[in-house]
Amino acid sequence: MMLEELILAGGTTVVGAMATDSWAVARGGIARLFRRRGEGQQTVIEAQLDNNAALVARARDAERVRQSLLPVWQLELESLLDEHPEAVGELRELISEIRDRLPDGQRAWVQNNVAKDGGQVFAVQGGNVVVHQAPPGPGGGGEGAR
């Protein structure tokens, strides 16, 4: 998993755990990660986690709030890993531990697909993709077809 994917997975997992039975594990694990910055910063992160979880718990649309908080936690984790690259392994383990405890509806899957230089991507999660593609060339849907 690339660092960007790890950061996205970490942020998604943290906000996904807010206001669930998995929150105590997630909160404790994230606080431990941020302990590397010192006790003062750990206390700040714990307060931020508590406030964010309270927002999710009070929200009429908890998923919208989680999506709004996701970029914040991605930035926090990115900043931490920039300063402390040795925390990558611990973050991976924490993500796995939290995801195993999350309700099915809170488990998020990350998929990145890139098509370059005329390439194509057909992707799906939890479903099917059926593609009927015409061969390239005139009249076949490829270049030059109208």
C-alpha positions in Angstrom: 0.0 0.0 0.0 1.4 3.4 -1.0 1.7 6.1 1.6 -1.2 8.1 0.1 -3.4 5.1 0.2 -2.4 4.4 3.8 -3.2 8.0 4.8 -6.6 7.8 3.0 -7.3 4.4 4.6 -6.3 5.7 8.0 -8.5 8.8 7.8 -11.4 6.8 6.5 -11.0 4.3 9.3 -10.8 6.9 12.0 -13.9 8.8 10.9 -15.7 5.5 10.2 -15.2 4.4 13.8 -16.6 7.6 15.3 -19.9 7.0 17.2 -19.6 3.2 16.9 -18.7 0.5 19.3 -15.2 0.6 17.9 -14.5 4.2 18.9 -12.6 3.5 22.1 -10.1 1.3 20.3 -9.8 3.8 17.4 -9.4 6.8 19.8 -6.8 5.0 21.9 -4.8 3.9 18.9 -4.8 7.3 17.3 -3.8 9.0 20.5 -0.9 6.5 20.9 0.3 7.4 17.4 0.3 11.1 18.1 2.1 10.6 21.4 5.2 10.8 19.3 4.7 14.6 19.2 4.7 14.8 23.0 2.1 14.8 25.7 0.8 18.3 25.0 0.1 17.4 21.3 -1.4 14.1 22.3 -3.9 15.9 24.6 -4.8 18.3 21.7 -5.4 15.3 19.4 -7.5 13.5 22.0 -9.7 16.6 22.4 -10.0 16.9 18.7 -11.0 13.2 18.4 -13.6 13.7 21.2 -15.1 16.8 19.6 -15.3 15.2 16.2 -16.9 12.0 17.5 -19.5 14.2 19.4 -20.3 16.0 16.1 -20.9 12.6 14.4 -23.0 11.3 17.3 -25.2 14.4 17.3 -25.6 14.7 13.5 -28.8 13.9 11.7 -26.6 12.8 8.8 -23.6 11.1 10.4 -22.1 10.1 7.0 -22.1 13.7 5.8 -20.2 14.7 8.9 -17.8 11.8 8.5 -17.1 12.9 4.9 -16.5 16.4 6.1 -14.0 15.3 8.7 -12.1 12.9 6.4 -9.8 15.5 4.9 -8.9 16.8 8.4 -7.8 13.4 9.5 -6.0 12.7 6.3 -4.0 15.9 6.9 -3.3 15.1 10.5 -2.0 11.6 9.6 0.0 12.9 6.7 1.7 15.5 8.9 2.4 12.9 11.6 3.9 10.4 9.1 6.0 13.2 7.5 7.5 13.8 10.9 7.6 10.2 12.1 7.8 7.8 9.2 8.5 5.0 11.6 4.8 5.2 12.6 3.7 3.7 9.2 3.7 0.1 10.5 1.7 1.0 13.6 -0.8 2.9 11.6 -1.3 -0.2 9.3 -1.9 -2.4 12.3 -4.3 0.0 13.8 -6.3 0.3 10.6 -6.6 -3.5 10.4 -7.6 -3.7 14.1 -10.3 -1.0 13.8 -11.7 -2.3 10.6 -12.1 -5.8 12.0 -14.2 -4.3 14.8 -16.4 -1.9 12.7 -19.9 -2.8 11.7 -20.2 -3.9 8.1 -21.8 -0.5 7.1 -18.8 1.4 8.4 -16.1 -0.6 6.7 -14.8 1.4 3.8 -12.8 0.1 0.9 -10.4 2.3 -1.0 -9.9 1.8 -4.7 -7.7 4.0 -7.0 -7.8 3.4 -10.7 -5.8 5.3 -13.3 -5.9 5.1 -17.0 -3.2 6.8 -19.1 -2.2 7.1 -22.7 -5.4 5.9 -24.2 -5.9 3.1 -21.6 -9.2 2.1 -20.1 -10.2 1.2 -16.6 -13.3 -0.8 -15.7 -13.7 -1.2 -11.9 -16.3 -2.0 -9.3 -16.4 -3.0 -5.7 -19.1 -5.3 -4.5 -20.8 -5.8 -7.9 -20.2 -6.7 -11.5 -18.9 -4.9 -14.5 -19.9 -6.2 -17.9 -18.3 -4.5 -20.9 -19.1 -5.1 -24.5 -16.5 -3.3 -26.3 -16.3 -3.0 -30.1 -13.0 -3.7 -31.7 -10.8 -0.7 -32.6 -10.9 0.7 -36.1 -13.5 2.2 -38.5 -17.0 1.4 -37.6 -15.9 -0.5 -34.5 -16.0 2.2 -32.0 -12.3 2.9 -31.9 -10.4 5.9 -33.2 -11.9 7.3 -36.3 -15.4 6.0 -35.6 -18.2 8.5 -35.6 
